[in-house]
Amino acid sequence: MADISSRKDDHLDLATHGDVGFRRTTTLFECVRLVHDALPELDFESLDLSVRILGKRLKAPLLIAGMTGGSDRAREINRELASIAEERGYAFGLGSQRAMLKRKQVASSYQVRDVAPNALLLGNIGVVQAAKMSTDEVAALVGEVGADALCVHLNPAMELVQKEGDRDFRGGLDALARLSRELPVPLVAKETGSGLSPDVARRLAGAGVRHVDVSGAGGTSWVAVETERASAERRGLGEAFREWGIPTAASVALVEPFGFDTVFATGGVSTGLEVAKAIVLGASAGGIARRVLQGLDQGGRDGALSMLDQVETELRMAMLLVGAADVATLRSRPRLLLGELHAWVERVGGRAC
């Protein structure tokens, strides 16, 4: 168990301070152009940012994305960020609850309901672990933290670089289909930095999955995180695949035609303008992880809140400048896809304009 807790703290250190971003790959949000409305006829302060996601009303289409759990330090971070999500009316995601399967004593690092009684709370477990568990066991994991929904994360690239990682990914789709049918809460199929392709979206939809988190490439590379922790013999493998994945903007556009009820856009999202672009591409909400963690690390609660103020202001400004009084209208605003993003959408699938 000490090894798992140590690994979680390593992840926090690297995600906050390490050189673990994609070096060449971007999210491709820079390839999205929104159409300016010079006569919006809107009041900036009266714009409606609220959305309804997974049965709960959010004050803004924002998710503080799942990052951590399983150690004392993770407990402090989860509780602080969950209380911010409660205060601001955002969704909040827990990091992988796999550590709870190894040692029940770490459950408190995931328990945030006392500081976030009303927030949309997302639990988290890996698909490999979920496939080995009964539905009742998975439901118990959800119930222990009081989650409103469960993210089942897909992370084969990360696992293959990790020395102690999983190697057998068979049975994942069947597990997602079973849990989508049988869990008492909604299931969100979530990638972890490599994005979802149209083929995977098609298979997920066919299995009855109605909610996804694309978690695309362009932000933190979890392959790079594990490469930093890897032995010398595995570092070469990690470096070879550091840029692996589908950029976040491309993944959102590619899964949009499949009609999921919820699409979270995470993976390198860091500004309100990027959240706006993600919504125009088809996302339900944008998720931010590393920038929130860095704000908390550098300036405490006030630092994180200041950063989120900026994100909301940018989102509000983007909405006004495209003439959108609310998020539903924002989703229907025209856009132009340029360069590499257009190539992804045109050649791999989805709609190009």
N, C-alpha and C positions, 0 to 999 in steps of 0.2 A: 504493500500500500504506500509505503514511503516513496517508492519509485514513481507511482502515479502522481502523488502530490508534488513531488519534485518536478516531474514533467509538466504539470499544470503551471507551476511557478516559472519554469523555463519559458513556456509559451507566452506568459504574461510579459516577462522581461523582453523577449524578442519582439513581440507584437508592439510593445510600447517604444522600445529604444533601438531595436536591431535593424540591420540592413536586410529586410526580408520582403521588400516590395518587388513587384515585377520590374525588370530593368528596361525592357523594350516594349512589352505589351501594355497597352492602356485600356481603360474601360470602353473607349470609343464614344463616350458622350460628347467629345469635341467634334464628332462627325454628325451631330444632330443640330440642325438649325430650326429654331422656332420663328414663326412669322409675327413681326412686330405690328401692334395695333396702336397707331398714333392718336386715336380718338376712342379710348376704352369706355368712357362714361361709367366709371366705377369709383367707389371710395375705398382707398387702400385699407383703412381700418375696418371696413365692413365686409371684406372678403371672407368667405366661409371655407375654412380649411378642413372642416370635420369630415370624417368618413366612417362608414360602418364596415368592420372587418371581423370575420369569424365570430359574429354575434355580438360584438361590442362596439360602442361608439368611441372613436378616437377624436381628440381635438385637432389633430393634424395627422397627415398620412406618413407618420414616422415610426420606425422601429429602432430601438437601441438593440442592435443585433447580438445574438448569443456569442459569448467569448470565453467564459470561464466557469469554474466550479471545482470542488475537490480538494481545496486547501484552505487554511485559515485566511491567507491573503485574498484568495478568491471570494471567500465569504464576505469580507469587508467591501470588496468592489461590487459584488452582486447586490448587496443591500443598499449601497449608496446609489448605484445607477437605477435600481428598481424604484427607489423612493423618488428619484428624479422623473422617471417615467410616470409614476403616479401623479406627481405634481403637475407635469406638463400635459398629461392626457395622451401619452404615447403607448405603444406596445413595447414589451420587454422580453428578450430571449435569454434563456439560460444556456450555458455551455453544456457540453456533453455530460450526461448523468452516468456515464459508464462507471465512474469511480464509486457511485453508490452501490453498484452491483458487487463490488469487491469488498467494500467496508461500509456498513450502514452508518458508522459514526460521522462520516463526512456529509451526511444528508443536510446538516444545518447550513452548509455552504451554498445550498441551492434553495433554501427556504426563505422566501422574501414576502410572503403574503401579509405578514403583520405590518410591513412598511409599504406595501403596494396592494391594498385590499381590492381595488377596483380595476387595476391595470390589466390589459390583455397580456397574459403571461403564457409564454411558449416553452414547454419542456423540450428535451433534446436527448436522443439516443441514436447510436449508429445502426445502420441497416443490418450489418453483420450480427450485432448483438441482438437486435430485435427479431431476426430470423430464428434465433436459437431460443427465444423466450415464448411462453404461452401468452395469449392475449390478456389473460388475467394478471400475469406478472408485469406486462407492460403497463396495463391500467393502474396497477398498484404503484408503479414508479411515477406515473402522472399524478395520481391522487396524493402521494406523499408530499408533493410540492404545491398542490392545488393549481396545476396548470389548466388553462382553458383549451389548449391544443397541444399537440406533440409534433415537434420537428423530428423526422427520421432522416439523419444525415447520410449522404452518399459521398465518400471521400477516398476512392481507390488510389488516386495519385499520391495523396499524402501518406496513406498506409503503406504503400509499396516502398517508400523511401525510409520510413520509420523502421528501425531494426526490429522492434517488438510489435510491429504493425500486423494487421490482418493480411492474409494472402488468398483466402478462399471467399469469393464474393457470390457464390451460387445461392439461389433461393431468395435473393433480395426482392425481386418483383412479386413473387408469391407472398412474401411477408407483408409487403406494402398493400397488396390487394386484401389480404386477410384482415389486417389492422384497420384499413379504411372501412371495411364492413362491420367490424366487431368492436372497435374501441368506442367508449362512451363520449369521446371528444374528437374533434376534427384532427386529421393527420395532414401534416405539411411535409412533402418530399423536398429535402433541402440539400443542395450541393454545398461544397466548402471551398470555393475559390477557383473552380474549373468550369463552372457553367453547365447549363442544361441544353442539349441539342434538340432539334425537332423530332428525331427518332426516339429519344428518351421521353420527350413530352408525349408523343403518341402512345408509347407503351404505358406510361403513367396514367394517362387518360383512359386507356383501355382497361386498366386494372381498377378503375374507380376512384383514383386519386383526384381530388378537386382543388387542392391548394399546393402551391409550390413556392420555393425560394430559389431563384436562379444562382445566387452567389457566384458570380462570374469572375473572370480573370481581369486584372488591372489594378487591384489594390494590394492587400497582403497576399503573398504567395505562401501557402501552407507547405508546399513542397520546399520552398526556401527555408521556412521555419524548421522543418525536420532535417534539412540538409545541415543547418547550423548545429544541430544536436547529434548528427550522424557520425559514425566512425569513419576513418579515412577511406576505407574500402567502399562505403556507400555514398560518400560525398560526390564522387564523379557521376553517379546515377542521378543524384539530386540536381546537380548543375545542368545535366543534359536535359532535364525536364522542368527546369525552373520557370520557363515561359509557357508551359503547357496550359491550355484551356481556351474557352470561348469567352471573348470579352463581354463584360456585363451588359452593355447596351445591346450588343448583338443577341445575347441570350434572351433578353426581355422581348425583343422584336421577334425572335424565332419561335418562342413559345406562345406568343399572343394569339395566333390563329386557332389554338386548341381549346379556347374558351374556358380556361380554369376560373373558378370562382374567385380565387385569390392568387396574385402574383407579387411576391416580395422581391424588390430589386436590391440585392446586397452584393458586395464585392467592389470595394474601391469607391463607393458613393461617399462623398464628403461635403457637398454643398447643396444648398436649397435649389440652385439652378439645375443641378444634376438630378435631384429628386423630381423636379418639374419635367425634365426631359424623359425620365424613366416613366412617369405617369402618361405622358403623351405617347410613348412607345407601347403602353399597355399594362404597366404595373399598377397595382392597387396602392402600394406604399413603398417608400424607400427606406432601406436599413443602413445605419451607420454604426461601425464598430470601432476601428482603430482611432479615428479622430476623437471620438468621445472618450476613449480610454486615455489618450494622450492629454486631452483637456483636463481630465480628472487628476492625472499624474502630475501635471505641471501647475495646476491652479486649484486643486481640490474641487469641492462641489461648485464653488463659484466659477471656476475655470470651465467646468463642463457645461454649466448653465449659460455662461457667456457664449460659448461656441454654439450651443443649440439656439440661442436667441438669433445669432447670425444666420443659421440655417433657415429658421422660420421666416426671417425678414427677406432673405433671398428668394425663398419659395413664394412668398406673398408678392414680391416685386415681379417675379416671372409671370405669375398669374395675371396681375394687372396689365402687364405689357403685352400679353396675348389676348386680353379681353375676356378673361375667365373669372366669373364671380364666385365659382365654386369648383371643387375638384372634378365633379362629373363633367363640367364644361371644359375644364383643362384637358381632360382625357380625349376630347373630340377636336382639339385644336389642330390645325394643319402643321406638318413638319416636313423638312427636307433632309434626306439621308445622303451623306457625302462619302466619297472615298472608300476606305476599307469597310466601314459599316454597311454601305450600300452593297458592296461585294458579298459580304456575309449573307445579307438578307436575300439578295438576288440569286446567289449561286447555291446556297444551302437550303433555303426555304423561307417561308413567311411572305411578307409583302414589302415591296421596296419603297413605296411612297404613300 
